[in-house]
Amino acid sequence: MKETLRTLPVSRPAPRVFDRHNDFWLGGSCQLADVTLVLPDACIDEMHTVLPALSRLADGEQPASTVLRGSVIAAVPRTVEFAAELCERLDHGVGTVIVDRFPAERWTDADNRRVVALFAQLVSPLKPQGFDGTMLYDVIDRKLGDVSRVRRSITNLGQPYHTDGPWYESPARYIGLYCIRNAEHGGHSRVTSLLSAIDALRTLDEGRHLQTLKTRLPWDRQGEHGDGEVTYLLHPLLVEGDTGVVARYYESYVRRGHELAGIDLPKAVDEALHALAGQLAAQSSVQFLLEPGQFQYANNYTVVHARDAFEDAPDAGRGRRLVRVWHA
């Protein structure tokens, strides 16, 4: 008898600005230990036991389905509870969590990707990360000769503070980065609160910067469109409503979006972007080097993340490798 496929129930309110969130980011002392959630041994044992039952994933291959079998979910009850705790912290805590840690050294690269797919589907439904439907996105330096027109996630360049996929109508709610290997040099990460920075603009320049960022602005789509389709989309940087808050940020995508739209960047937008970037740089952040087996999660509506440039070892086959997931 063919087994019925089912998803986990997802019933969580949309994120808002919570006191716990602002107290942490504006308190002046953000420690890595404060955002670390230890993965219980019971969860590791469950996932190790169930791994043989999962479809194999060749290097770079995508899951055939993003819906877990009922028997798989039933076999990992402690991990289901842990994933729910993770979501609670993302929605109602400080907006970022580092899960420490999965035994990455126990598994091959391909099996680490299977573990990512398993755990991520217990967190919440996966969301495609590109026009091609990619669910597991390999963050590696592809050693490209011309990096001027590709995403920085496949280069060794640094990335400034940003949220993921801000050009989409509905950006990913959560994003996760699982480390299989880090670089020989560099690649440190930073996380800070986008909402706390936006809140600071409410009293700056009589709130005019905030009002500017609530208007519809053109965003560079980063090539995620079909032939002949418009290369930019219009979205406000901040949407506030009865159901919650959705914030998005990547300064250069807005500036480039105006170019693609054939619009001169208005002075008000330029000043608002400068003000927000300055606030993000000035406020507290959590800084760390993601270690193999650690899974960094972030609420993509409330916090921004960044990374430094890095340099891989000469053996290109053993370079920095992360796996990224997006969640609806």
N, C-alpha and C positions, 0 to 999 in steps of 0.2 A: 504494500500500500504506500503510495507516495505521500510523503510528509508535508503537512501544511506549513507554508511559510508565514511568519508573522513578525511584526515589528514591536518594539517596546512602546508602551504608552508614554506620550510626551504631553504633559499638562503643566506648564510653568508660566507664570506671568512674564510679560516683557520687562526687561531691566529698566530701572529708574535710577536716579541719583539717590543713594542711600547714605545715611549718616556714617555708617561704618566705612563706606567707600571713601568719602571725603576726609574723615578723621585720619585714616591711614595715609593717604597721599599728601595731605597738607600738614601732617604732624611733624615732618622734618626728619624722620628716621625710619626709612623703609629698609627692612632687613630681609635677606633671602629666606631665612628660616620662617619668617612670617607668612610666606606664600608657598611654602613647601608642604606637600601632603604625602606622607609615607605610604607606599603601596604595600599592603599586608602580604605576608608570606602565603596566606591562604589563596589570595588572588593569583599570585605567581603559579602556585601549584595547579589551580583550576585551569589557567590558560595553557600551561605546559601539557596538561592531560588532554585537553580538547584539541590541541593543535593538529594532531594527525587526522582528525575528522574534518578539517577545513580543506577547501580546495587549494591545491598548490598554485603558487604565483611565481611564474618565471620572472627573472630580474626585469623590472620595468612594466610587467603585466598588470592590468587592472582587474579588480574583482568582477566576476561574471554577474554577481548579484550583490546588491547592497542591503539585502534583507536576510537576517540570520534565521536558520532553522530553529524551530521551537526546542528541539532536543539540545542544541548548542546553548541556548539561553538557560535552559533548565540545569545544565551542567556547570554553570558558573554563577551561582546565586550570590556569593560574597562579592564577586566582581561587579555584578549588577548593582548591589548596594553601594559599593565604592564609587561607581560612575554617577549615581544619583547624588552622593555627597559632593562630588566634583562640580556638578551642575549647580548645586545650591550655593557653593562658594563663588562661582562665576556670576551668578545672577544677583545674589544678595550679599556678597562679601566685597572684596577689593577688586574683583574682576580678572584676576590672573592667578594661576596655580601651576606649580612645577611638581609633577608626580615623580617621586623618587623611590625606587627606580625599578625598571624592568631589567632582567638579566640578559642584556643584548649580546654579551659575549657567548651565551649558551646557544645562540641561534645563528644561522647563516643570514646574509642580507635579505634573501628571499623570505625566510621564515620570520625575520623581524618585520617585514612588510605585512605578512599575514597577521602577526600579532597586532600591528597597528590597525589593520582593517577590523579585526575582532573587537578590540577595545573601543575603537571609535564608534562602531555601530551600537555599542552598549550605552554610549554617552547620549547620542541623539542621531537622527537621520543624517546621512552624508549629503553634501551638496556638490555638484560639479564645479570644478575650478577653472574651467576654460571652455571655449567654443567646441572642443573635441570631446567633452564629457569626462575628462580625467577626474578620478576620485582620489587616488593616491598619487601625490605630486612629489617627485624626487627632487629635493633641493640639493643640487651638486654644481660644481664648477665644470661646465662643459668645454672649457678651454677654447672658446670661440674667438676668432680673430677680430671681428668687429662686434663690439658690445654696445654700440650706440643705439641700436634699435631692437634690443631684446630685454626681457625682464631681468632685473638684477638678481633674481633668485636663482638663475642658472649661470651666474658669474661669481667671481670672488670679490666683487666690489662691495663696499659698505652700503647700507641702506639707512636713510634717515627715518625718523619716527613716521609711522603710517598705520593705517588699518588695511586689511586685505580686501581686494576687489571692490574699491569704493565706487567704481563706475557702474556697478550693477544696480538695477532697480531695487533689488533686495539683497544687500551684501550678506555674506555668511554671518550667522549670529555668533558662533564660536569658531575659533581656529586653533589647530593643534600642530605642534612641531615635535617630532620624535627624533632623537639623536641616535643614529647607528654608530657614527664616528665623527669626531671633530677634527679640525685642521691641525697641522703641525704648529702653525703660528696664527694668532688672531682669531677673529670670529666671535668675539664677546657680544653679548646681547644686553639690551636695556628695555625696560618696560616702565611706562608711567601712565597717569590717568588723563584721557582726553576730556572726560566730563569735568574734572576738577579745573582743567585749563580753560574750558569753555565757561564754566561758572565764574572764573575770575574776570572774564570779559564783560560780565553783566554790569559791573561798576566802572569799567574803563571807558573813557571817552563817552560817558553818558549812555553806554550800551549800544552805540552805533555800530561798532565792529560786530557785535553779536547779531544784530539785525541784518547786516550785510551777509553774514554767513548762513542766515536762514533763507536767503533768496536762492533761486535756482541758478546754479553755476554750471558751465560746461566742464566735463571730465573726459580726459583722454581714455579711450576704451582699450588701449594697449593691444590693438590688433584683434580683439575678441569680437569679431563681426564678420558677416558674410560679404562676398564681393558686391560692391555697389552700395552697401549700407553706410549710413552716417558713421563717422569715425569718433564721434563724441556723443555723450548723453548729458542731459540736464538734471541735476539733483542739488538740493540744498545740503550743506555740510551738516546741518543739525535739523532734526525733526522732533518736536515735542508734542505729545498728545495724551489723551486719557489712557491709552493702552501702553504708554511708555516712551522711551527715548531711543532714537537711532542716530548715532553720530558716525561720520566717516571722515577720513583725512589722508591725504597725500598731496602735499603742497605743490610739487612739480606737476602732478596730473591735472590740477586745476589751471595752472599757468599754461601748460601745453594745450589743455582743452580750449582755452581762449584762442590760441594760435590756430588750432584745427577748425574752430568755428569762424575764423576770420574776424575776430573781435579784438580790438585793443583792450588790454587789461585795464579796467577802471581803477582810478586811484583809490577808491573806497575798498575795493577787493584787495588790492595790493597792500594797503595798510592793515586790513583785517587779518590777512594771512601772516604778515610780519608780526602782528601783535600776538596771534595764537602761537606761532613758532617760538616767539620769545618766552611766552609763559610756559610752554612745554619744556624748554631748555632750562628754565629757572627753578622749576619745582622738583621735588624729590623723585627719585626713580629707584627701581631695583635693578642692579647690574650683576651679571653672572656669565659664566661660560657653561653652556649646556653640555653635560657629560653624557657619554654613551649610556643608553637605557633610560635617560630622563625624558619625560614627555611634558613639554611646556604647553599649557592651555591658556587662552585669553578670551575674554568677552569682547568680540570685535566691534561692539557698539559703544564700549565704555573706556577701553584702554588702547594705547598705541604701543608698538614695539619697533625696535631698531636693531641693527647689527653692525659691527665693525668689519672692515675688509679683512681678508684672511689669505694665508698662503699654504697650499697643500704640500705634503712631502713629495719628493721626486717620483715616487711610485704612484702614478695617477690612479691605479686601481684601488688604492687604499686611502683616497682623499676624503675630505669632509663630506658627510652624507647625512642628510636629514630627510624625513618623510613628512609631508604636510597634508593635513586634512582640513576640510571646511565643513561646517554643519549648518543645516537650515534652521 
